[in-house]
Amino acid sequence: MADIDKPEVRVMVNPGGLNEKFANENLTHATGDFIYLCSQIE
């Protein structure tokens, strides 16, 4: 974990998923970007 939990590392997280919880708890030094996945309903 120490190899990726660095300020120069950017992580992408799908908000509301298990990855968000993991990233918030374990990647406190890496920079996070929240990716919002949307689908268009017609």
TORBA-796113 format. One record per atom (N, C-alpha, C): residue number from 1; residue in one letter; y, z, x. Coordinates in nm, 4 decimals, decimal comma, m for minus. Layout:
<bakes>
<bake><kekol>NUM</kekol><vofi>A</vofi><yy>Y</yy><zz>Z</zz><xx>X</xx></bake>
...
</bakes>
This chain:
<bakes>
<bake><kekol>1</kekol><vofi>M</vofi><yy>m0,1186</yy><zz>0,0000</zz><xx>0,0809</xx></bake>
<bake><kekol>1</kekol><vofi>M</vofi><yy>0,0000</yy><zz>0,0000</zz><xx>0,0000</xx></bake>
<bake><kekol>1</kekol><vofi>M</vofi><yy>0,1255</yy><zz>0,0000</zz><xx>0,0856</xx></bake>
<bake><kekol>2</kekol><vofi>A</vofi><yy>0,1223</yy><zz>0,0679</zz><xx>0,1957</xx></bake>
<bake><kekol>2</kekol><vofi>A</vofi><yy>0,2410</yy><zz>0,0772</zz><xx>0,2807</xx></bake>
<bake><kekol>2</kekol><vofi>A</vofi><yy>0,2849</yy><zz>m0,0601</zz><xx>0,3308</xx></bake>
<bake><kekol>3</kekol><vofi>D</vofi><yy>0,1913</yy><zz>m0,1537</zz><xx>0,3431</xx></bake>
<bake><kekol>3</kekol><vofi>D</vofi><yy>0,2251</yy><zz>m0,2885</zz><xx>0,3916</xx></bake>
<bake><kekol>3</kekol><vofi>D</vofi><yy>0,3107</yy><zz>m0,3673</zz><xx>0,2921</xx></bake>
<bake><kekol>4</kekol><vofi>I</vofi><yy>0,2982</yy><zz>m0,3381</zz><xx>0,1635</xx></bake>
<bake><kekol>4</kekol><vofi>I</vofi><yy>0,3778</yy><zz>m0,4118</zz><xx>0,0651</xx></bake>
<bake><kekol>4</kekol><vofi>I</vofi><yy>0,4886</yy><zz>m0,3292</zz><xx>0,0022</xx></bake>
<bake><kekol>5</kekol><vofi>D</vofi><yy>0,4867</yy><zz>m0,1990</zz><xx>0,0167</xx></bake>
<bake><kekol>5</kekol><vofi>D</vofi><yy>0,5912</yy><zz>m0,1137</zz><xx>m0,0412</xx></bake>
<bake><kekol>5</kekol><vofi>D</vofi><yy>0,7071</yy><zz>m0,1013</zz><xx>0,0573</xx></bake>
<bake><kekol>6</kekol><vofi>K</vofi><yy>0,7779</yy><zz>m0,2127</zz><xx>0,0742</xx></bake>
<bake><kekol>6</kekol><vofi>K</vofi><yy>0,8907</yy><zz>m0,2204</zz><xx>0,1674</xx></bake>
<bake><kekol>6</kekol><vofi>K</vofi><yy>1,0089</yy><zz>m0,2849</zz><xx>0,0961</xx></bake>
<bake><kekol>7</kekol><vofi>P</vofi><yy>1,1309</yy><zz>m0,2467</zz><xx>0,1323</xx></bake>
<bake><kekol>7</kekol><vofi>P</vofi><yy>1,2495</yy><zz>m0,3027</zz><xx>0,0653</xx></bake>
<bake><kekol>7</kekol><vofi>P</vofi><yy>1,2589</yy><zz>m0,4550</zz><xx>0,0726</xx></bake>
<bake><kekol>8</kekol><vofi>E</vofi><yy>1,2036</yy><zz>m0,5163</zz><xx>0,1763</xx></bake>
<bake><kekol>8</kekol><vofi>E</vofi><yy>1,2130</yy><zz>m0,6620</zz><xx>0,1885</xx></bake>
<bake><kekol>8</kekol><vofi>E</vofi><yy>1,1084</yy><zz>m0,7356</zz><xx>0,1054</xx></bake>
<bake><kekol>9</kekol><vofi>V</vofi><yy>1,0181</yy><zz>m0,6637</zz><xx>0,0404</xx></bake>
<bake><kekol>9</kekol><vofi>V</vofi><yy>0,9142</yy><zz>m0,7239</zz><xx>m0,0432</xx></bake>
<bake><kekol>9</kekol><vofi>V</vofi><yy>0,9607</yy><zz>m0,7249</zz><xx>m0,1881</xx></bake>
<bake><kekol>10</kekol><vofi>R</vofi><yy>0,9478</yy><zz>m0,8405</zz><xx>m0,2533</xx></bake>
<bake><kekol>10</kekol><vofi>R</vofi><yy>0,9809</yy><zz>m0,8515</zz><xx>m0,3962</xx></bake>
<bake><kekol>10</kekol><vofi>R</vofi><yy>0,8526</yy><zz>m0,8603</zz><xx>m0,4762</xx></bake>
<bake><kekol>11</kekol><vofi>V</vofi><yy>0,8442</yy><zz>m0,7838</zz><xx>m0,5808</xx></bake>
<bake><kekol>11</kekol><vofi>V</vofi><yy>0,7280</yy><zz>m0,7876</zz><xx>m0,6691</xx></bake>
<bake><kekol>11</kekol><vofi>V</vofi><yy>0,7728</yy><zz>m0,8347</zz><xx>m0,8072</xx></bake>
<bake><kekol>12</kekol><vofi>M</vofi><yy>0,6835</yy><zz>m0,9024</zz><xx>m0,8777</xx></bake>
<bake><kekol>12</kekol><vofi>M</vofi><yy>0,7113</yy><zz>m0,9458</zz><xx>m1,0142</xx></bake>
<bake><kekol>12</kekol><vofi>M</vofi><yy>0,6224</yy><zz>m0,8688</zz><xx>m1,1088</xx></bake>
<bake><kekol>13</kekol><vofi>V</vofi><yy>0,6822</yy><zz>m0,8193</zz><xx>m1,2142</xx></bake>
<bake><kekol>13</kekol><vofi>V</vofi><yy>0,6116</yy><zz>m0,7317</zz><xx>m1,3072</xx></bake>
<bake><kekol>13</kekol><vofi>V</vofi><yy>0,6332</yy><zz>m0,7805</zz><xx>m1,4491</xx></bake>
<bake><kekol>14</kekol><vofi>N</vofi><yy>0,5259</yy><zz>m0,7883</zz><xx>m1,5243</xx></bake>
<bake><kekol>14</kekol><vofi>N</vofi><yy>0,5330</yy><zz>m0,8191</zz><xx>m1,6665</xx></bake>
<bake><kekol>14</kekol><vofi>N</vofi><yy>0,5647</yy><zz>m0,6891</zz><xx>m1,7398</xx></bake>
<bake><kekol>15</kekol><vofi>P</vofi><yy>0,6843</yy><zz>m0,6737</zz><xx>m1,7971</xx></bake>
<bake><kekol>15</kekol><vofi>P</vofi><yy>0,7219</yy><zz>m0,5476</zz><xx>m1,8606</xx></bake>
<bake><kekol>15</kekol><vofi>P</vofi><yy>0,6283</yy><zz>m0,5094</zz><xx>m1,9746</xx></bake>
<bake><kekol>16</kekol><vofi>G</vofi><yy>0,5972</yy><zz>m0,3824</zz><xx>m1,9783</xx></bake>
<bake><kekol>16</kekol><vofi>G</vofi><yy>0,5135</yy><zz>m0,3291</zz><xx>m2,0849</xx></bake>
<bake><kekol>16</kekol><vofi>G</vofi><yy>0,3649</yy><zz>m0,3329</zz><xx>m2,0545</xx></bake>
<bake><kekol>17</kekol><vofi>G</vofi><yy>0,3269</yy><zz>m0,3975</zz><xx>m1,9481</xx></bake>
<bake><kekol>17</kekol><vofi>G</vofi><yy>0,1863</yy><zz>m0,4061</zz><xx>m1,9128</xx></bake>
<bake><kekol>17</kekol><vofi>G</vofi><yy>0,1446</yy><zz>m0,2980</zz><xx>m1,8150</xx></bake>
<bake><kekol>18</kekol><vofi>L</vofi><yy>0,0168</yy><zz>m0,2952</zz><xx>m1,7840</xx></bake>
<bake><kekol>18</kekol><vofi>L</vofi><yy>m0,0340</yy><zz>m0,1966</zz><xx>m1,6886</xx></bake>
<bake><kekol>18</kekol><vofi>L</vofi><yy>0,0244</yy><zz>m0,2177</zz><xx>m1,5500</xx></bake>
<bake><kekol>19</kekol><vofi>N</vofi><yy>0,0560</yy><zz>m0,3421</zz><xx>m1,5150</xx></bake>
<bake><kekol>19</kekol><vofi>N</vofi><yy>0,1146</yy><zz>m0,3681</zz><xx>m1,3843</xx></bake>
<bake><kekol>19</kekol><vofi>N</vofi><yy>0,2517</yy><zz>m0,3022</zz><xx>m1,3696</xx></bake>
<bake><kekol>20</kekol><vofi>E</vofi><yy>0,3277</yy><zz>m0,2939</zz><xx>m1,4775</xx></bake>
<bake><kekol>20</kekol><vofi>E</vofi><yy>0,4581</yy><zz>m0,2280</zz><xx>m1,4721</xx></bake>
<bake><kekol>20</kekol><vofi>E</vofi><yy>0,4409</yy><zz>m0,0805</zz><xx>m1,4388</xx></bake>
<bake><kekol>21</kekol><vofi>K</vofi><yy>0,3478</yy><zz>m0,0145</zz><xx>m1,5035</xx></bake>
<bake><kekol>21</kekol><vofi>K</vofi><yy>0,3227</yy><zz>0,1274</zz><xx>m1,4770</xx></bake>
<bake><kekol>21</kekol><vofi>K</vofi><yy>0,2789</yy><zz>0,1470</zz><xx>m1,3318</xx></bake>
<bake><kekol>22</kekol><vofi>F</vofi><yy>0,1881</yy><zz>0,0633</zz><xx>m1,2853</xx></bake>
<bake><kekol>22</kekol><vofi>F</vofi><yy>0,1401</yy><zz>0,0723</zz><xx>m1,1475</xx></bake>
<bake><kekol>22</kekol><vofi>F</vofi><yy>0,2551</yy><zz>0,0516</zz><xx>m1,0489</xx></bake>
<bake><kekol>23</kekol><vofi>A</vofi><yy>0,3363</yy><zz>m0,0509</zz><xx>m1,0717</xx></bake>
<bake><kekol>23</kekol><vofi>A</vofi><yy>0,4467</yy><zz>m0,0800</zz><xx>m0,9811</xx></bake>
<bake><kekol>23</kekol><vofi>A</vofi><yy>0,5482</yy><zz>0,0335</zz><xx>m0,9784</xx></bake>
<bake><kekol>24</kekol><vofi>N</vofi><yy>0,5822</yy><zz>0,0870</zz><xx>m1,0946</xx></bake>
<bake><kekol>24</kekol><vofi>N</vofi><yy>0,6784</yy><zz>0,1965</zz><xx>m1,1001</xx></bake>
<bake><kekol>24</kekol><vofi>N</vofi><yy>0,6276</yy><zz>0,3210</zz><xx>m1,0288</xx></bake>
<bake><kekol>25</kekol><vofi>E</vofi><yy>0,4989</yy><zz>0,3437</zz><xx>m1,0342</xx></bake>
<bake><kekol>25</kekol><vofi>E</vofi><yy>0,4425</yy><zz>0,4641</zz><xx>m0,9726</xx></bake>
<bake><kekol>25</kekol><vofi>E</vofi><yy>0,4111</yy><zz>0,4467</zz><xx>m0,8243</xx></bake>
<bake><kekol>26</kekol><vofi>N</vofi><yy>0,3800</yy><zz>0,3250</zz><xx>m0,7817</xx></bake>
<bake><kekol>26</kekol><vofi>N</vofi><yy>0,3290</yy><zz>0,3054</zz><xx>m0,6460</xx></bake>
<bake><kekol>26</kekol><vofi>N</vofi><yy>0,4166</yy><zz>0,2208</zz><xx>m0,5541</xx></bake>
<bake><kekol>27</kekol><vofi>L</vofi><yy>0,5048</yy><zz>0,1422</zz><xx>m0,6100</xx></bake>
<bake><kekol>27</kekol><vofi>L</vofi><yy>0,5883</yy><zz>0,0548</zz><xx>m0,5280</xx></bake>
<bake><kekol>27</kekol><vofi>L</vofi><yy>0,7339</yy><zz>0,0987</zz><xx>m0,5408</xx></bake>
<bake><kekol>28</kekol><vofi>T</vofi><yy>0,7655</yy><zz>0,2113</zz><xx>m0,4837</xx></bake>
<bake><kekol>28</kekol><vofi>T</vofi><yy>0,8988</yy><zz>0,2696</zz><xx>m0,4995</xx></bake>
<bake><kekol>28</kekol><vofi>T</vofi><yy>1,0019</yy><zz>0,2113</zz><xx>m0,4039</xx></bake>
<bake><kekol>29</kekol><vofi>H</vofi><yy>0,9589</yy><zz>0,1411</zz><xx>m0,3002</xx></bake>
<bake><kekol>29</kekol><vofi>H</vofi><yy>1,0523</yy><zz>0,0830</zz><xx>m0,2039</xx></bake>
<bake><kekol>29</kekol><vofi>H</vofi><yy>1,0685</yy><zz>m0,0673</zz><xx>m0,2207</xx></bake>
<bake><kekol>30</kekol><vofi>A</vofi><yy>0,9683</yy><zz>m0,1341</zz><xx>m0,2774</xx></bake>
<bake><kekol>30</kekol><vofi>A</vofi><yy>0,9763</yy><zz>m0,2789</zz><xx>m0,2990</xx></bake>
<bake><kekol>30</kekol><vofi>A</vofi><yy>1,0753</yy><zz>m0,3076</zz><xx>m0,4116</xx></bake>
<bake><kekol>31</kekol><vofi>T</vofi><yy>1,1315</yy><zz>m0,4275</zz><xx>m0,4085</xx></bake>
<bake><kekol>31</kekol><vofi>T</vofi><yy>1,2263</yy><zz>m0,4691</zz><xx>m0,5112</xx></bake>
<bake><kekol>31</kekol><vofi>T</vofi><yy>1,1495</yy><zz>m0,5309</zz><xx>m0,6269</xx></bake>
<bake><kekol>32</kekol><vofi>G</vofi><yy>1,1796</yy><zz>m0,4895</zz><xx>m0,7490</xx></bake>
<bake><kekol>32</kekol><vofi>G</vofi><yy>1,1069</yy><zz>m0,5401</zz><xx>m0,8650</xx></bake>
<bake><kekol>32</kekol><vofi>G</vofi><yy>1,1870</yy><zz>m0,6372</zz><xx>m0,9481</xx></bake>
<bake><kekol>33</kekol><vofi>D</vofi><yy>1,1221</yy><zz>m0,7392</zz><xx>m0,9955</xx></bake>
<bake><kekol>33</kekol><vofi>D</vofi><yy>1,1793</yy><zz>m0,8332</zz><xx>m1,0907</xx></bake>
<bake><kekol>33</kekol><vofi>D</vofi><yy>1,0919</yy><zz>m0,8301</zz><xx>m1,2145</xx></bake>
<bake><kekol>34</kekol><vofi>F</vofi><yy>1,1544</yy><zz>m0,8120</zz><xx>m1,3290</xx></bake>
<bake><kekol>34</kekol><vofi>F</vofi><yy>1,0791</yy><zz>m0,8118</zz><xx>m1,4526</xx></bake>
<bake><kekol>34</kekol><vofi>F</vofi><yy>1,0755</yy><zz>m0,9527</zz><xx>m1,5085</xx></bake>
<bake><kekol>35</kekol><vofi>I</vofi><yy>0,9563</yy><zz>m0,9996</zz><xx>m1,5352</xx></bake>
<bake><kekol>35</kekol><vofi>I</vofi><yy>0,9362</yy><zz>m1,1349</zz><xx>m1,5864</xx></bake>
<bake><kekol>35</kekol><vofi>I</vofi><yy>0,9044</yy><zz>m1,1257</zz><xx>m1,7351</xx></bake>
<bake><kekol>36</kekol><vofi>Y</vofi><yy>0,9856</yy><zz>m1,1887</zz><xx>m1,8154</xx></bake>
<bake><kekol>36</kekol><vofi>Y</vofi><yy>0,9636</yy><zz>m1,1876</zz><xx>m1,9595</xx></bake>
<bake><kekol>36</kekol><vofi>Y</vofi><yy>0,8953</yy><zz>m1,3181</zz><xx>m1,9995</xx></bake>
<bake><kekol>37</kekol><vofi>L</vofi><yy>0,7761</yy><zz>m1,3063</zz><xx>m2,0502</xx></bake>
<bake><kekol>37</kekol><vofi>L</vofi><yy>0,6996</yy><zz>m1,4236</zz><xx>m2,0935</xx></bake>
<bake><kekol>37</kekol><vofi>L</vofi><yy>0,7192</yy><zz>m1,4406</zz><xx>m2,2440</xx></bake>
<bake><kekol>38</kekol><vofi>C</vofi><yy>0,7670</yy><zz>m1,5546</zz><xx>m2,2827</xx></bake>
<bake><kekol>38</kekol><vofi>C</vofi><yy>0,7932</yy><zz>m1,5811</zz><xx>m2,4234</xx></bake>
<bake><kekol>38</kekol><vofi>C</vofi><yy>0,7199</yy><zz>m1,7079</zz><xx>m2,4653</xx></bake>
<bake><kekol>39</kekol><vofi>S</vofi><yy>0,6774</yy><zz>m1,7092</zz><xx>m2,5876</xx></bake>
<bake><kekol>39</kekol><vofi>S</vofi><yy>0,6203</yy><zz>m1,8320</zz><xx>m2,6424</xx></bake>
<bake><kekol>39</kekol><vofi>S</vofi><yy>0,7019</yy><zz>m1,8709</zz><xx>m2,7647</xx></bake>
<bake><kekol>40</kekol><vofi>Q</vofi><yy>0,7203</yy><zz>m1,9980</zz><xx>m2,7812</xx></bake>
<bake><kekol>40</kekol><vofi>Q</vofi><yy>0,7973</yy><zz>m2,0469</zz><xx>m2,8936</xx></bake>
<bake><kekol>40</kekol><vofi>Q</vofi><yy>0,7049</yy><zz>m2,0674</zz><xx>m3,0124</xx></bake>
<bake><kekol>41</kekol><vofi>I</vofi><yy>0,7414</yy><zz>m2,0103</zz><xx>m3,1251</xx></bake>
<bake><kekol>41</kekol><vofi>I</vofi><yy>0,6619</yy><zz>m2,0231</zz><xx>m3,2466</xx></bake>
<bake><kekol>41</kekol><vofi>I</vofi><yy>0,7356</yy><zz>m2,1199</zz><xx>m3,3392</xx></bake>
<bake><kekol>42</kekol><vofi>E</vofi><yy>0,6651</yy><zz>m2,2226</zz><xx>m3,3796</xx></bake>
<bake><kekol>42</kekol><vofi>E</vofi><yy>0,7266</yy><zz>m2,3212</zz><xx>m3,4697</xx></bake>
<bake><kekol>42</kekol><vofi>E</vofi><yy>0,6712</yy><zz>m2,3096</zz><xx>m3,6085</xx></bake>
</bakes>
